[in-house]
Amino acid sequence: MPDPESARKAQGAAEAELIGFMDAWDRAMVANDADAIGAYMADDWAIVGPDGRVGGKARFLELVRSGDLTHDVMETHEPSIRTYGDAAVVIARGVSGGAYRGEPFHLVERVSCVFVKRDDRWSCVLTHLSQLAADSGI
């Protein structure tokens, strides 16, 4: 069993990796670069939207490639990160904006993501979004 100091260092290193990962993923989303976005997702990635619908990687990236879904803002704020060996759960406040099929959107959401580390690289396997009320204070 690792000593507490080693465990704290490992947790800190994983948190730093994941924060960098999420920042880079946000930048790829704003660049609307489907290939770059897809590099952060596991092949079996799933997304649960604020309306409860479930989608997958192929469909999401198809929407980006076609221009039906574009982002001009994607930000992750106040991440809470819990690691469990080669798995991690991140809960954050997210801001996303852009257009879906020509209709503009701007959302403030509670974002929950599950990440798995395979071959020394993190990838997201699940994203769950819940819309926050503008005055929720959460």
Secondary structure as UniProt FT lines:
FT   HELIX           4..31
FT   HELIX           34..38
FT   TURN            39..40
FT   STRAND          41..48
FT   TURN            50..51
FT   STRAND          54..56
FT   HELIX           57..66
FT   STRAND          69..84
FT   TURN            85..86
FT   STRAND          87..100
FT   TURN            101..102
FT   STRAND          103..118
FT   TURN            119..120
FT   STRAND          121..131
FT   TURN            134..135
//
